Amino acid sequence: MTEENTQPVPGVKPGSFAAWCASFRPKTLGIAAAPVFVGLAVSAAVTHTFDIVVALATLALSLLMQAISNMENDAGYTKRKAERKSRKGLPRSTANGWLTVAQVERMIKILIGVVALDTLFLIYVGGWVMLAISVASVVAAYAYMGGPKPIAYTPWGEFVVFVFFGPIAVAGTAYLQTSIWQPEALLAGSALGFIASAVLAVNNFRDTEHDAEVGRRTLAVALGRQAMIGVYCALLYSPYLMVAAAIVYNPSVFGLSLCLLALPRALKLIDELPRREGNDLNAVMFGTVKLELLFSLCLTVGGIVSLILL
């Protein structure tokens, strides 16, 4: 499917705000914001410091990187003619003719420019390590569906999501507040990273047939159904072990134990995954997104509680 022969699918006006929303997917921005709020709360609980300007700049960077990743994914699928009727995910703007690949790629370049300006400020605050993190994040966002060997075509997608939406996002946020790498933030970040990886794991589990058709050897394709169910279970159990480790390391962040409020939802999702197929797995995927947001909220509130009570 190319730009020249893509006919707009009825329902969304080409070039409209709705078309752009379908490309950058605002509903996913909560996943990008969550690690920042957790990093801020954990850092405040540990060090009793908070810089609102740096916090806003960090949040902006995280949201921009999520939008860039979503749009590159949208355009990349169309360029590679990887859209098939067997795919069961959300509609893509370029595949449906609502936006052209060129339009989306121009917007990506604009956003990368904004990221560069934001990064300059964060480099001033946190030093050159922030340049390395920002460059790595941009490369990862592009490489997920761009380049000669996209990450999305390999079994490494879940690992990349874990790293960038977990330890780097949370611990990086805390570092910008204090210029200290905090073990508590690294452990809390790992907890979030596992759930973020679980979201992608469900997505790939749902699209195993489609991905195999277009040559994507995702983790789900490589491992098969039963093994992938085991991976999903491990990804949802592991966050609680990470939080427990953080509290053992530093009992002053005891408030993070509020994440146990999210455990019933995690157990429900673990039970549902093997029972659903096809489009019904969308409910499990969105349920996992909601779990991540709830878990993040619990950690954020828990960090604030730890700060107030100690």
C-alpha positions in Angstrom: 0.0 0.0 0.0 1.6 3.3 -1.1 0.5 6.9 -0.8 -0.4 7.0 -4.4 -2.9 4.2 -4.3 -4.3 4.6 -0.8 -7.9 5.7 -0.9 -9.2 7.4 2.3 -11.4 5.1 4.3 -14.8 6.7 5.3 -15.2 7.9 8.9 -12.4 10.4 9.4 -11.8 13.5 7.2 -8.3 13.4 5.7 -6.0 16.0 7.3 -8.4 16.6 10.2 -7.6 16.7 13.9 -9.2 13.3 14.2 -6.8 12.0 11.6 -3.8 13.3 13.5 -5.1 11.9 16.8 -5.3 8.4 15.1 -1.6 8.9 14.2 -0.1 10.1 17.5 -2.8 8.3 19.7 -3.3 10.7 22.6 -4.8 7.8 24.7 -1.3 6.3 25.0 0.2 9.6 26.4 -0.8 8.5 29.9 1.7 5.6 29.6 4.4 8.2 28.8 3.4 10.5 31.7 3.1 7.8 34.3 6.9 7.1 34.7 7.6 10.8 35.1 5.0 11.2 37.9 6.4 8.1 39.6 10.0 9.3 39.3 9.0 12.7 40.8 7.2 11.1 43.7 9.9 8.6 44.5 12.6 11.2 44.3 10.7 13.6 46.6 10.1 10.8 49.1 13.8 9.9 49.1 15.4 13.4 48.9 12.6 15.8 49.9 13.4 18.0 46.8 11.2 19.0 43.9 11.8 21.4 41.0 8.6 22.2 39.1 10.3 23.7 36.0 12.5 20.7 35.5 9.5 18.4 36.2 7.5 20.1 33.4 10.4 19.9 30.9 10.8 16.2 31.7 7.1 15.5 31.2 7.2 17.4 27.9 10.1 15.3 26.7 8.4 12.0 27.6 5.1 13.0 25.9 6.9 14.1 22.8 8.9 10.9 22.5 5.7 8.8 22.8 4.0 10.9 20.1 7.0 10.5 17.8 7.1 6.7 18.4 3.4 6.4 17.6 3.7 8.4 14.4 6.8 6.6 13.2 5.0 3.3 13.8 2.0 4.6 11.8 4.1 5.8 8.8 6.5 2.9 9.0 3.8 0.2 8.6 2.4 1.9 5.4 5.8 2.4 3.9 6.6 -1.3 4.4 3.1 -2.3 3.1 2.7 -4.3 6.3 -1.0 -3.6 6.8 -3.2 -6.7 6.4 -6.8 -7.5 7.0 -5.8 -10.0 9.6 -4.4 -7.2 11.9 -6.8 -6.5 14.8 -5.3 -3.3 16.2 -6.4 0.3 16.1 -6.7 2.0 12.7 -3.6 3.8 11.3 -4.0 7.2 9.6 -1.6 6.6 6.7 -2.9 3.1 6.0 -6.5 4.5 5.8 -5.5 7.5 3.7 -6.4 10.1 6.3 -2.8 11.4 6.3 0.1 10.8 3.9 3.4 9.3 5.0 5.0 12.6 4.0 2.7 14.6 6.2 3.5 12.4 9.2 7.2 12.4 8.6 7.2 16.2 8.4 5.5 16.4 11.7 7.9 13.9 13.2 10.8 16.2 12.1 9.1 19.2 13.7 8.6 17.3 17.0 12.2 16.1 17.0 13.2 19.8 16.7 11.1 20.6 19.8 12.7 17.6 21.6 16.1 19.0 20.8 15.3 22.4 22.4 13.8 20.6 25.5 16.9 18.4 25.6 19.2 21.5 25.6 17.5 22.7 28.8 17.7 19.2 30.4 21.4 19.0 29.5 21.9 22.3 31.3 20.2 20.8 34.3 21.4 17.2 34.3 24.6 17.3 32.3 25.6 15.4 29.2 24.1 12.1 30.4 20.8 13.6 29.4 22.0 14.1 25.8 22.9 10.4 25.7 19.4 9.4 27.0 17.6 11.7 24.6 19.6 10.6 21.6 19.1 7.0 22.6 15.3 7.6 23.0 15.0 9.3 19.6 16.9 6.4 17.9 14.8 3.8 19.7 11.6 5.6 18.7 12.7 5.8 15.1 14.2 2.3 15.0 11.1 0.6 16.3 9.5 0.7 12.9 12.1 2.6 10.8 15.5 1.7 9.4 16.6 -1.4 7.6 16.0 -3.7 10.6 13.0 -2.4 12.7 12.8 -3.5 16.3 9.2 -4.3 15.7 10.3 -7.1 13.3 12.4 -8.7 16.0 11.7 -10.4 19.4 13.3 -7.4 21.2 10.3 -5.0 21.3 9.3 -5.9 24.8 12.8 -5.4 26.1 13.2 -2.0 24.5 9.8 -0.9 25.9 10.9 -2.1 29.4 14.2 -0.1 29.3 12.8 3.2 27.9 9.4 3.2 29.6 10.8 1.8 32.9 14.2 2.4 34.5 15.3 5.1 32.1 12.1 7.1 32.3 11.6 6.8 36.1 15.3 6.9 37.3 16.1 9.6 34.6 13.3 11.8 36.0 14.6 11.3 39.6 18.2 12.1 38.4 17.1 15.4 36.9 15.6 16.4 40.2 18.7 15.5 42.3 21.6 14.7 40.0 21.7 11.3 41.8 20.9 7.9 40.5 18.5 6.5 43.1 18.2 2.7 43.5 14.6 3.2 44.7 13.8 4.9 41.4 15.5 2.2 39.3 13.5 -0.5 41.1 10.2 1.4 40.8 11.0 2.1 37.1 11.7 -1.6 36.5 8.2 -2.3 38.0 6.6 0.1 35.5 8.7 -1.2 32.7 7.5 -4.7 33.2 3.8 -3.6 32.9 4.6 -1.5 29.8 6.2 -4.5 28.3 3.1 -6.5 29.1 1.0 -4.1 27.1 3.1 -4.7 24.0 3.2 -8.5 24.7 -0.6 -8.6 24.5 -0.6 -6.5 21.4 1.9 -8.9 19.7 0.1 -12.0 21.1 -3.2 -10.8 19.5 -1.5 -10.1 16.1 0.7 -13.3 16.0 -1.0 -14.5 12.8 -0.8 -11.1 11.1 2.8 -10.6 12.1 3.9 -14.0 10.8 2.3 -13.1 7.5 4.3 -9.9 7.0 7.6 -11.4 8.3 7.6 -9.9 11.7 9.3 -12.3 14.1 8.0 -10.8 17.3 8.5 -12.4 20.7 5.0 -13.9 20.4 5.8 -15.3 16.9 9.1 -16.7 18.1 7.9 -18.3 21.3 4.3 -19.4 20.5 1.0 -19.1 22.3 1.7 -21.0 25.5 5.1 -19.6 26.2 3.9 -16.1 25.6 1.1 -16.6 28.1 3.9 -17.5 30.6 5.8 -14.3 29.7 2.8 -12.2 30.2 2.2 -13.7 33.7 5.8 -13.1 34.6 5.6 -9.5 33.5 2.6 -8.8 35.7 4.0 -10.6 38.8 7.5 -9.0 38.6 6.5 -5.4 39.4 5.4 -6.4 42.9 8.8 -8.0 43.5 10.6 -4.8 42.4 8.5 -2.7 44.7 9.2 -5.1 47.6 12.9 -4.8 46.9 12.7 -1.0 46.9 11.1 -1.0 50.3 13.6 -3.5 51.7 16.4 -1.4 50.4 14.9 1.8 51.8 12.0 1.3 54.3 11.3 5.1 54.2 9.5 4.5 50.8 7.0 2.1 52.5 4.1 4.0 50.9 5.0 2.3 47.6 3.3 -0.8 49.0 0.0 0.9 47.9 0.7 -0.8 44.6 -0.9 -3.9 46.2 -4.2 -2.3 45.5 -3.6 -3.0 41.8 -2.9 -6.7 42.4 -6.5 -8.0 42.0 -6.7 -6.3 38.5 -3.4 -8.0 37.6 -4.6 -11.4 38.7 -7.8 -10.9 36.7 -5.9 -10.1 33.5 -3.6 -13.1 34.0 -6.8 -15.2 34.2 -8.4 -13.6 31.1 -5.5 -13.8 28.6 -5.6 -17.5 27.9 -9.4 -17.4 27.5 -9.6 -14.7 24.8 -8.7 -14.6 21.1 -8.8 -12.2 18.2 -10.4 -8.8 18.8 -11.4 -9.9 22.3 -7.8 -9.6 23.3 -8.2 -5.8 22.8 -10.0 -5.8 26.2 -7.0 -7.5 27.8 -4.6 -5.0 26.2 -6.6 -2.0 27.3 -7.0 -3.6 30.7 -3.2 -3.9 30.9 -2.9 -0.2 30.0 -5.3 0.7 32.8 -3.3 -1.6 35.1 -0.2 0.4 34.4 -1.9 3.7 35.0 -3.4 2.4 38.3 -0.1 0.9 39.4 1.6 4.3 38.6 -1.0 6.2 40.5 -0.5 3.9 43.5 3.3 4.4 43.4 2.9 8.2 43.0 0.5 8.5 45.9 2.6 6.1 47.9 5.7 8.3 47.3 3.7 11.3 48.5 2.5 9.5 51.5 6.1 8.4 52.4 7.2 12.1 52.0 4.4 13.4 54.3 4.7 10.8 57.0 8.5 10.9 57.4 
